[in-house]
């Protein structure tokens, strides 16, 4: 039986970028990528993948800065060309402006210009902006990434191509042993061996692991949802972000935007979701959107829902054991924070 230098469990953004990072650092490694369905078939494929450089805590800021360095390193890869830049406009309370500036780091906020204000009001014709709120922006763009296509392009043309075996569908249920290798047991009865393992299972439960004293940070699976709304948006329009509402409007095509909102629904089973929006999701999103823009709330034409795993402070983390790492709790930001998480996971081996 082949003993791989590295086995990665999970073919989403976390797992594939970990493989990309490992292949760059160790081009001689023979690697294995296992997934229960297929590349980007889970949360990665449903994510809106908007990179808004917004850090809730100093620890988030450190991870975001690490991600920015990693994205610059990835700039030469064909997959990276799929990202598109997009401007970001923020609607925030005057008293919240210093906190927002701190959360954005070195990006210096300024008041939106009259032309930028006209764009916001065209996109959201009856938008409510309070008397004590400001509309601000910064000159540095964010980005949007078609994450499913990005993962597939990484596998097709990235450094993993020459050194990695993709094995799907394989649902890994247990990781055993550790010396001189780990054994990965699948639901089907198949067994795989690897000297090192990275787990990147998204919202799904980790496989059963060898006994270890390393503690896990508390995390809970949360439902994530977005509405598809018919709006007068155009190519080149910005994201409009309402930080205090945990709401943003992302133009997707001419005449259509995706609206991300905080769906407060916890303890979900990711196996029961297929990306479809349920009526409770729609009602929850419409209520949040209507508080800002009544007309937009009446133009919902669809949407999507999936699951992600969240920590209490929304900070993803890497769990470590000897020659084994787990990338955990994307917390709704898995795509944009994946490069930094991947670098940390490979370093943990």
For each residue, the residues with C-beta under 8 A, 3 or more apart:
1: 191 193
2: 30 193
3: 181 193 194 195
4: 7 30 31 32 165 192 193 194 195
5: 26 28 29 30 31 194 195 196
6: 19 22 26 29 31 32 194 195 196 197 198 349
7: 4 31 32 33 34 182 184 192 194 196 197 198
8: 11 15 16 18 19 22 31 32 33 34 197 198 200
9: 15 34 35 172 175 184 197 198 199 200 201 207
10: 14 15 34 35 199 200 201 202 327
11: 8 15 16 33 34 35 37 38 39 40 41 151 166 168
12: 15 16 35 39 40 41 42 43 44 45 151 200 202 334
13: 16 17 40 44 47 147 150 151 334 335 338
14: 10 17 18 44 200 202 327 330 334 338 341 342 345
15: 8 9 10 11 12 18 19 33 35 198 200 327
16: 8 11 12 13 19 20 33 39 40 151 154 155 160
17: 13 14 20 21 154 338 339 341 342
18: 8 14 15 21 22 198 200 327 341 342 345 346
19: 6 8 15 16 22 23 31 33 154 160 164
20: 16 17 23 24 74 77 154 158 159 160 342
21: 17 18 24 25 70 339 342 343 345 346
22: 6 8 18 19 25 26 29 31 198 346 349
23: 19 20 26 27 29 31 158 159 160 162 163 164
24: 20 21 27 159
25: 21 22 346
26: 5 6 22 23 29
27: 23 24 159 163
28: 5 163
29: 5 6 22 23 26 163
30: 2 4 5 163
31: 4 5 6 7 8 19 22 23 160 163 164 165
32: 4 6 7 8 164 165 167 192 194
33: 7 8 11 15 16 19 155 160 164 165 166 167
34: 7 8 9 10 11 167 168 170 172 184 186 192
35: 9 10 11 12 15 38 39 41 166 167 168 169 170
36: 168 169 170 171 172 204
37: 11 41 42 168 169
38: 11 35 41 168 169
39: 11 12 16 35 151 152 155 166 168
40: 11 12 13 16 44 45 147 148 150 151 152
41: 11 12 35 37 38 44 45
42: 12 37 45 46 202 203 204 270 306
43: 12 46 47 202 203 224 270 306 307 308 330 334
44: 12 13 14 40 41 47 147 148 151 202 334 335
45: 12 40 41 42 147 148 275
46: 42 43 224 275 304 305 306
47: 13 43 44 147 306 334 335
48: 144 226 250 258 260
49: 144 145 146 147 335 336
50: 86 142 143 144 239 248 250 260 336
51: 142 143 144 145 335 336
52: 88 142 239 241 248 336
53: 64 68 104 105 107 140 142
54: 103 104 241 243
55: 58 60 61 64 103 104 105
56: 60 103 313 314 315
57: 60 61 313 315
58: 55 61 62
59: 62 63 313 315
60: 55 56 57 63 64 314 315
61: 55 57 58 64 65 103 105
62: 58 59 65 66
63: 59 60 66 67 315 316 337 340 341
64: 53 55 60 61 67 68 105 336 337 340
65: 61 62 68 69 105
66: 62 63 69 70 339 340 343 344
67: 63 64 70 71 336 337 338 339 340
68: 53 64 65 71 72
69: 65 66 72 73 340
70: 21 66 67 73 74 339 340 342 343
71: 67 68 74 75 80 339
72: 68 69 75
73: 69 70
74: 20 70 71 77 79 80 339
75: 71 72 80
76: 80
77: 20 74 80 81 154 157 158
78: 81 153 157 158
79: 74 82 150 151 153 154 157 158
80: 71 74 75 76 77 83
81: 77 78
82: 79 145 146 149 150 153
83: 80 143 144 145 150
84: 143 144
85: 141 142 143
86: 50 141 142 143 144 238 239 250 251
87: 137 141 142 238 239
88: 52 137 138 141 142 238 239 241
89: 112 116 119 120 135 136 137 238 239 240 241
90: 100 109 135 136 137 241 242 243
91: 120 127 129 133 134 135 240 241 242
92: 96 97 100 133 134 136 242 243 244
93: 96 97 130 132 133 134 244
94: 97 132 133 134
95: 132
96: 92 93 99 100 243 244
97: 92 93 94 100 101 109 134 136
98: 101 102
99: 96 102 103
100: 90 92 96 97 103 104 109 136 243
101: 97 98 104 108 109
102: 98 99 105
103: 54 55 56 61 99 100
104: 53 54 55 100 101 107 109 138
105: 53 55 61 64 65 102
106:
107: 53 104 138 139 140
108: 101 138 139
109: 90 97 100 101 104 136 137 138
110: 136 137 138 139
111: 134 135 136
112: 89 116 117 120 135 136 137
113: 116 117
114: 117 118
115: 118 119
116: 89 112 113 119 120 135 137 238
117: 112 113 114 120 121 135
118: 114 115 121 122
119: 89 115 116 122 123 237 238
120: 89 91 112 116 117 123 124 127 135 238 240
121: 117 118 124 125 127
122: 118 119 125 232
123: 119 120 127 231 232 233 237 240 249 251 257
124: 120 121 127 231 240 249 292 293 295 296
125: 121 122 232 293 295
126: 293 294 295 296
127: 91 120 121 123 124 240 292 293
128: 291 292 293
129: 91 133 135
130: 93 133
131:
132: 93 94 95
133: 91 92 93 94 129 130
134: 91 92 93 94 97 111
135: 89 90 91 111 112 116 117 120 129
136: 89 90 92 97 100 109 110 111 112
137: 87 88 89 90 109 110 112 116 238
138: 88 104 107 108 109 110
139: 107 108 110
140: 53 107
141: 85 86 87 88
142: 50 51 52 53 85 86 87 88 239
143: 50 51 83 84 85 86
144: 48 49 50 51 83 84 86 250
145: 49 51 82 83 150 335
146: 49 82 149 150
147: 13 40 44 45 47 49 150 151 335
148: 40 44 45 151 152
149: 82 146 152 153
150: 13 40 79 82 83 145 146 147 153 154
151: 11 12 13 16 39 40 44 79 147 148 154 155
152: 39 40 148 149 155 156
153: 78 79 82 149 150 156 157 158
154: 16 17 19 20 77 79 150 151 157 158 160
155: 16 33 39 151 152 158 160 161 164 166
156: 152 153 161
157: 77 78 79 153 154 161
158: 20 23 77 78 79 153 154 155 161
159: 20 23 24 27 162 163
160: 16 19 20 23 31 33 154 155 163 164
161: 155 156 157 158 164
162: 23 159
163: 23 27 28 29 30 31 159 160
164: 19 23 31 32 33 155 160 161
165: 4 31 32 33
166: 11 33 35 39 155
167: 32 33 34 35 170 192
168: 11 34 35 36 37 38 39
169: 35 36 37 38
170: 34 35 36 167 186 188 190 192
171: 36 186 187 188
172: 9 34 36 175 184 185 186 187 207
173: 185 186 187 207 208
174: 184 185 207 208 209
175: 9 172 182 183 184 185 197 199 207 208 209 210 324
176: 182 183 184 185 210
177: 181 182 183 210
178: 181 182 210 321 322 323 324
179:
180: 195
181: 3 177 178 193 194 195
182: 7 175 176 177 178 193 194 195 196 197 323 324
183: 175 176 177 191 192 193
184: 7 9 34 172 174 175 176 191 192 193 194 197 207
185: 172 173 174 175 176 190 191 207
186: 34 170 171 172 173 189 190 191 192
187: 171 172 173
188: 170 171
189: 186
190: 170 185 186
191: 1 183 184 185 186
192: 4 7 32 34 167 170 183 184 186
193: 1 2 3 4 181 182 183 184
194: 3 4 5 6 7 32 181 182 184 197
195: 3 4 5 6 180 181 182 323
196: 5 6 7 182 323 324 349
197: 6 7 8 9 175 182 184 194 323 324 325
198: 6 7 8 9 15 18 22 324 325 326 327 345 346 349
199: 9 10 175 206 207 324 325 326 327
200: 8 9 10 12 14 15 18 326 327 345
201: 9 10 204 205 206 207 326
202: 10 12 14 42 43 44 270 307 308 309 330 334
203: 42 43 221 268 270 306 307 308 309 330
204: 36 42 201 270 271
205: 201
206: 199 201 209 326 328
207: 9 172 173 174 175 184 185 199 201
208: 173 174 175
209: 174 175 206 212 321 324
210: 175 176 177 178 321
211:
212: 209 321
213:
214: 319 320 321
215:
216: 219 319 328
217: 311 317 319 328 329
218: 311 312
219: 216 309 310 311 328 329
220: 266 267 309 310
221: 203 266 267 268 269 270 307 308 309 310
222: 263 265 266 268 307 308 309 310 332
223: 263 265 266 268 273 281 305 306 307
224: 43 46 263 305 306 307 308 332
225: 261 263 277 281 284 285 303 304 305
226: 48 258 259 260 261 285 303 304 305
227: 258 259 261 277 282 285 286 289 300 302 303
228: 252 256 257 258 259 300 301 302 303 304
229: 249 256 257 258 259 289 296 299 300 301
230: 255 256 299 301
231: 123 124 249 251 255 256 257 296 299
232: 122 123 125 255
233: 123 237 249 251 254 255 256 257
234: 237 251 254
235: 251 253 254
236:
237: 119 123 233 234 251
238: 86 87 88 89 116 119 120 137 251
239: 50 52 86 87 88 89 142 248 249 250 251
240: 89 91 120 123 124 127 248 249
241: 52 54 88 89 90 91 247 248 249
242: 90 91 92 245 246 247 248 292
243: 54 90 92 96 100 246
244: 92 93 96
245: 242 261 288 291 292
246: 242 243 261 262 288
247: 241 242 259 260 261 262 288 289 292
248: 50 52 239 240 241 242 259 260
249: 123 124 229 231 233 239 240 241 257 258 259 296
250: 48 50 86 144 239 257 258 259 260
251: 86 123 231 233 234 235 237 238 239 256 257
252: 228 256 257 258
253: 235 256
254: 233 234 235
255: 230 231 232 233
256: 228 229 230 231 233 251 252 253 301
257: 123 228 229 231 233 249 250 251 252
258: 48 226 227 228 229 249 250 252 303
259: 226 227 228 229 247 248 249 250 285 289 296
260: 48 50 226 247 248 250
261: 225 226 227 245 246 247 284 285 288 289
262: 246 247 288
263: 222 223 224 225 281 284 285 305
264: 284
265: 222 223 268 280 284
266: 220 221 222 223
267: 220 221
268: 203 221 222 223 265 272 273 307
269: 221 272 273 307
270: 42 43 202 203 204 221 273 306 307
271: 204
272: 268 269
273: 223 268 269 270 276 305 306 307
274:
275: 45 46 304 305 306
276: 273 304 305
277: 225 227 281 282 302 303 304 305
278: 281 282 305
279: 282 283
280: 265 283 284
281: 223 225 263 277 278 284 285 303 305
282: 227 277 278 279 285 286 300 303
283: 279 280 286 287
284: 225 261 263 264 265 280 281 287 288
285: 225 226 227 259 261 263 281 282 288 289 300 303
286: 227 282 283 289 290 297 300
287: 283 284 290 291 297
288: 245 246 247 261 262 284 285 291 292
289: 227 229 247 259 261 285 286 292 293 296 297
290: 286 287 293 294 296 297
291: 128 245 287 288
292: 124 127 128 242 245 247 288 289 296
293: 124 125 126 127 128 289 290 296 297
294: 126 290 297 298
295: 124 125 126 298 299
296: 124 126 229 231 249 259 289 290 292 293 299
297: 286 287 289 290 293 294 300
298: 294 295
299: 229 230 231 295 296
300: 227 228 229 282 285 286 297 303
301: 228 229 230 256
302: 227 228 277
303: 225 226 227 228 258 277 281 282 285 300
304: 46 225 226 228 275 276 277
305: 46 223 224 225 226 263 273 275 276 277 278 281
306: 42 43 46 47 203 223 224 270 273 275
307: 43 202 203 221 222 223 224 268 269 270 273
308: 43 202 203 221 222 224 330 331 332 334
309: 202 203 219 220 221 222 328 329 330 331
310: 219 220 221 222 314 329 331 332
311: 217 218 219 314 315 316 317 329 331
312: 218
313: 56 57 59
314: 56 60 310 311 331 332 333
315: 56 57 59 60 63 311 329 331
316: 63 311 327 328 329 330 331 333 334 337 341
317: 217 311 328 329
318: 325 326 327 328 341 344 345 348
319: 214 216 217 325 326 328
320: 214 324 325 348
321: 178 209 210 212 214 324 325
322: 178
323: 178 182 195 196 197 349
324: 175 178 182 196 197 198 199 209 320 321 349
325: 197 198 199 318 319 320 321 344 345 346 348 349
326: 198 199 200 201 206 318 319 345
327: 10 14 15 18 198 199 200 316 318 341 342 344 345
328: 206 216 217 219 309 316 317 318 319
329: 217 219 309 310 311 315 316 317
330: 14 43 202 203 308 309 316 333 334 335 337 338
331: 308 309 310 311 314 315 316 334
332: 222 224 308 310 314
333: 314 316 330 336 337
334: 12 13 14 43 44 47 202 308 316 330 331 337 338 341
335: 13 44 47 49 51 145 147 330 338
336: 49 50 51 52 64 67 333
337: 63 64 67 316 330 333 334 340 341
338: 13 14 17 67 330 334 335 341 342
339: 17 21 66 67 70 71 74 342 343
340: 63 64 66 67 69 70 337 343 344
341: 14 17 18 63 316 318 327 334 337 338 344 345
342: 14 17 18 20 21 70 327 338 339 345 346
343: 21 66 70 339 340 346 347
344: 66 318 325 327 340 341 347 348
345: 14 18 21 198 200 318 325 326 327 341 342 348 349
346: 18 21 22 25 198 325 342 343 349
347: 343 344
348: 318 320 325 344 345
349: 6 22 196 198 323 324 325 345 346
